[in-house]
Amino acid sequence: MKEELKNEIRNYVKINNLNASQADKLIDEYESEQTFTEHDDGSFEMITGNTIEEVTEWLRQKN
């Protein structure tokens, strides 16, 4: 997952005065709902939900 997407979730947690540990839980939950592809070098890339807009919409739906 791109660092900028993780930061979007962390900012959401901070703005909404949630416990900081909630950010890691939300990041894990968001990643679990996405599709990944494995590259030849063994690394993974998230191929769905990889824009700020998609993360923002997902967070809105969580409320």
C-alpha positions in Angstrom: 0.0 0.0 0.0 1.3 3.4 -0.9 2.6 5.5 2.0 0.4 8.4 0.9 -2.7 6.2 1.3 -1.6 5.2 4.8 -1.0 8.8 5.6 -4.6 9.6 4.5 -5.9 7.1 7.0 -3.6 8.3 9.7 -4.8 11.9 9.1 -8.4 10.7 9.3 -7.7 9.1 12.7 -6.0 12.2 13.9 -8.7 14.6 12.7 -11.4 12.5 14.3 -9.6 12.2 17.6 -9.5 8.4 17.4 -6.9 6.3 19.2 -3.6 6.2 17.2 -3.7 2.4 17.2 -6.9 2.6 15.2 -4.9 3.8 12.2 -3.1 0.5 11.9 -6.3 -1.4 12.2 -8.0 0.7 9.5 -4.9 0.3 7.3 -5.0 -3.5 7.7 -8.8 -3.6 7.1 -8.5 -1.5 4.0 -5.7 -3.6 2.6 -7.6 -6.8 3.3 -10.4 -5.6 1.0 -8.1 -4.8 -1.9 -6.6 -6.9 -4.7 -2.9 -7.3 -5.1 -0.7 -8.7 -7.8 2.7 -10.3 -7.3 5.6 -9.2 -9.5 8.4 -11.4 -10.8 10.7 -10.1 -8.1 8.3 -11.3 -5.4 7.0 -7.9 -4.4 3.3 -7.1 -4.3 1.4 -4.2 -5.7 -2.1 -3.2 -4.7 -4.1 -2.9 -7.9 -7.5 -1.8 -6.5 -8.3 1.0 -4.1 -5.0 2.8 -4.8 -6.1 6.4 -5.0 -6.7 9.0 -2.3 -10.3 9.4 -3.6 -11.0 5.7 -3.0 -9.5 5.7 0.5 -11.5 8.9 1.3 -14.7 7.3 0.1 -14.0 4.1 2.0 -13.4 6.1 5.2 -16.7 8.0 4.6 -18.6 4.8 4.4 -17.0 3.6 7.7 -18.9 6.4 9.5 
